[in-house]
């Protein structure tokens, strides 16, 4: 079995570190012991599962990546950057012909797709890498298309809770707003209740203390006008493992598409699910 070579960028960030740990334990992957990191990172190395990774600053990344490509040959990049870095990183990958999996929300999403489609690479780009949640979203999308205005006249409340360090509103919650709009509900992204306070998360929501630094809890509540009917959809994720495993599946899928000659294509996690990765 040929290994899939990958470089996990964003170390020593939590999500990138989690993906690296899972990849190190997976027989399909070979990790390149370097990682592109942000200018705020001052250390030059990080260790994950006894493997040392060199951290590459933005000012050094062009030269470093050229050297890595010459030594390693083709490889994939994994990117969980902060929103302000999304578009710049995508431009960098396209410039260097590096196909990538990006699981980050934020940035100019249309520009992101246009950048890849105008390049010689392909990418999997999704705001949520958890396959089961993506599957739930697909069911909601089906309902929105098949049963328009099903919940017309109902009220909607959306609450999402993530770790304190997550700056932006959940991309999953934003996507759900669009589905509920099609189902007849008047609701905007600005109405999403976003919780980032650890004390409230622990004492009010009941999130286990060990997962305050990494979780994603979402609740969508619907009530009829006369309050006689109530619907509630909830998906609570503790930790980051489910996102890391979805990321590895996305890499396997992308590797298959590249081998089939894919260029200038943007794939979603729905494509990954349908592709049977």
C-alpha positions in Angstrom: 0.0 0.0 0.0 1.4 3.4 -1.0 1.5 5.9 1.8 -0.2 9.3 1.4 2.4 12.0 2.3 0.9 14.9 4.2 2.1 18.1 5.9 -0.1 19.2 8.8 0.1 23.0 9.1 -0.8 25.1 12.0 1.2 23.2 14.7 1.3 23.4 17.6 -2.4 24.4 17.4 -4.9 22.0 19.0 -6.7 20.9 15.9 -3.6 20.5 13.8 -1.9 18.5 16.7 -5.0 16.2 16.9 -4.8 15.5 13.2 -1.1 14.8 13.4 -1.6 12.3 16.3 -4.3 10.4 14.3 -2.2 10.4 11.1 0.9 9.1 13.0 -1.2 6.1 14.2 -2.8 5.5 10.7 -1.1 3.0 8.3 -2.1 5.0 5.2 -0.2 8.2 6.0 3.4 9.4 6.1 3.9 12.7 7.9 6.4 15.2 6.8 8.1 16.5 10.0 7.6 20.1 9.2 4.6 22.5 9.7 3.8 25.9 8.4 2.9 28.0 11.4 1.8 31.6 12.3 4.0 34.6 13.0 2.8 34.6 16.6 4.6 31.2 17.3 8.0 31.8 18.7 9.3 28.3 19.2 11.0 26.4 16.3 9.9 22.9 17.1 7.1 20.9 18.7 6.9 17.2 19.6 3.8 15.0 19.0 3.9 11.3 20.0 7.7 11.5 20.3 8.0 12.9 16.7 9.7 16.3 16.4 8.2 18.7 13.9 10.1 21.8 12.7 7.9 24.9 12.7 8.2 27.2 9.6 7.5 30.9 9.9 5.6 32.7 7.1 8.8 34.6 6.0 10.6 31.2 5.4 7.8 29.2 3.9 8.5 29.7 0.1 12.0 28.5 0.4 11.1 25.7 2.9 8.3 24.3 0.8 10.4 24.3 -2.3 13.1 22.3 -0.5 10.5 19.9 0.9 9.0 19.2 -2.5 12.4 18.5 -3.9 13.1 16.0 -1.2 9.7 14.4 -0.6 8.0 14.6 -4.0 4.2 15.3 -4.1 2.4 15.7 -0.8 -0.9 17.0 0.6 -1.4 19.9 3.1 -3.8 20.0 6.0 -4.9 23.4 7.0 -6.9 24.6 10.1 -5.8 28.2 10.0 -7.5 31.1 11.7 -10.0 32.9 9.5 -7.7 35.9 8.5 -5.1 33.4 7.1 -7.6 31.3 5.0 -7.3 33.1 1.6 -3.6 33.8 1.8 -2.8 30.1 2.6 -5.0 28.9 -0.3 -3.1 31.2 -2.6 0.2 29.9 -1.3 -0.9 26.2 -1.8 -2.1 26.9 -5.4 1.1 28.8 -6.2 3.2 25.8 -5.1 0.9 23.2 -6.7 0.0 21.7 -3.3 -3.4 20.1 -3.1 -4.9 20.6 0.4 -7.7 19.8 2.9 -8.9 22.9 4.7 -11.3 22.7 7.6 -11.5 26.3 8.5 -14.4 28.7 8.7 -14.1 32.4 7.7 -12.3 34.1 4.9 -13.8 35.1 1.6 -15.4 31.7 0.6 -16.1 32.6 -3.0 -12.5 33.9 -3.5 -11.3 30.7 -1.8 -13.1 28.5 -4.4 -12.2 30.7 -7.3 -8.5 30.5 -6.3 -8.5 26.7 -6.4 -10.6 26.5 -9.6 -8.1 28.7 -11.4 -5.2 26.5 -10.3 -3.7 23.2 -11.2 -4.6 21.6 -7.9 -7.7 20.3 -6.1 -8.9 20.7 -2.6 -11.4 19.5 0.0 -12.8 22.6 1.7 -15.4 22.4 4.5 -16.4 24.3 7.6 -17.0 21.0 9.4 -14.9 17.8 9.0 -17.1 15.6 11.1 -18.8 13.2 8.7 -21.8 12.4 10.9 -22.6 16.1 11.4 -22.1 16.7 7.7 -24.5 13.8 7.0 -27.1 15.5 9.3 -26.7 18.7 7.4 -27.3 16.8 4.2 -30.6 15.5 5.6 -31.6 19.1 6.5 -30.7 20.3 3.0 -32.9 17.5 1.6 -35.8 18.6 3.8 -35.3 22.2 2.9 -35.5 21.4 -0.8 -38.2 18.8 -0.6 -40.5 20.4 2.0 -40.3 24.2 1.6 -42.1 26.2 4.3 -42.6 23.1 6.4 -42.0 25.1 9.6 -43.6 28.4 8.4 -45.1 30.2 11.4 -42.7 28.6 13.9 -40.0 30.5 15.9 -36.4 29.3 16.0 -33.6 29.6 18.5 -30.0 28.4 17.7 -27.4 28.1 20.4 -23.8 27.0 19.8 -21.0 26.6 22.3 -17.3 26.2 21.4 -14.0 26.6 23.2 -13.0 30.1 24.3 -10.4 30.4 21.6 -12.8 30.0 18.7 -13.3 33.6 17.5 -15.9 33.2 14.8 -19.5 31.8 14.8 -19.8 28.2 14.0 -19.9 27.5 10.3 -22.3 24.6 10.9 -24.7 26.8 12.7 -24.6 29.3 9.9 -25.3 26.6 7.3 -28.3 25.4 9.4 -29.7 28.9 9.3 -30.0 28.7 5.5 -31.8 25.3 5.7 -34.3 26.6 8.3 -34.9 29.7 6.1 -35.9 27.4 3.3 -38.2 25.6 5.7 -40.1 28.8 6.3 -38.4 30.3 9.3 -37.3 33.9 9.4 -33.9 33.9 11.1 -30.5 35.5 10.4 -27.0 34.5 11.4 -26.8 37.5 13.7 -29.5 35.8 15.9 -27.3 32.8 16.7 -26.5 32.7 20.4 -22.7 32.1 20.7 -21.3 30.9 24.0 -17.6 31.2 24.8 -17.5 31.6 28.5 -16.0 28.5 30.3 -17.9 29.1 33.5 -21.3 29.3 31.8 -20.4 26.3 29.6 -19.5 24.2 32.7 -22.1 25.3 35.2 -25.1 26.1 33.0 -24.7 24.0 29.9 -23.1 21.1 31.7 -20.1 20.6 29.4 -17.5 18.3 31.1 -14.6 20.3 32.4 -12.0 18.3 30.4 -13.7 19.3 27.2 -14.0 23.1 27.8 -10.9 23.6 25.7 -12.3 21.6 22.8 -16.0 21.0 22.1 -18.9 21.9 19.8 -22.4 21.8 21.2 -25.3 22.9 19.0 -29.1 23.1 19.7 -31.8 24.1 17.3 -35.2 24.7 19.0 -38.4 25.3 17.1 -41.8 26.3 18.6 -45.2 26.7 17.0 -46.9 30.1 17.4 -49.3 28.8 20.1 -46.4 27.0 21.9 -48.2 23.6 21.7 -45.6 22.0 19.4 -41.8 21.9 20.1 -39.0 20.4 18.0 -35.4 20.2 19.1 -32.3 19.0 17.2 -29.0 18.7 19.1 -25.5 17.5 18.3 -22.9 17.7 21.0 -19.2 16.9 20.3 -16.7 16.6 23.0 -13.0 16.8 21.9 -11.7 16.9 18.4 -11.2 13.3 17.4 -14.3 13.2 15.1 -13.0 16.1 13.1 -9.5 14.6 12.8 -10.9 11.3 11.6 -13.0 13.1 9.0 -9.9 15.0 7.9 -8.1 11.7 7.2 -11.0 10.4 5.2 -11.0 13.7 3.2 -7.3 13.1 2.5 -7.9 9.6 1.3 -10.7 10.8 -1.0 -8.6 13.7 -2.3 -5.7 11.3 -3.0 -8.0 9.2 -5.1 -9.4 12.1 -7.1 -5.8 13.5 -7.8 -4.8 10.1 -9.1 -7.8 10.2 -11.4 -6.5 13.5 -12.8 -8.5 16.0 -10.9 -7.4 19.6 -11.3 -9.0 22.9 -10.4 -11.7 21.2 -8.4 -13.2 22.1 -5.0 -14.7 19.1 -3.1 -16.9 19.2 0.0 -17.3 16.7 2.8 -20.6 15.7 1.1 -18.4 14.6 -1.8 -16.2 12.7 0.6 -19.3 10.9 2.1 -20.6 10.0 -1.3 -17.2 8.8 -2.4 -17.1 6.2 0.3 -13.8 7.4 1.9 
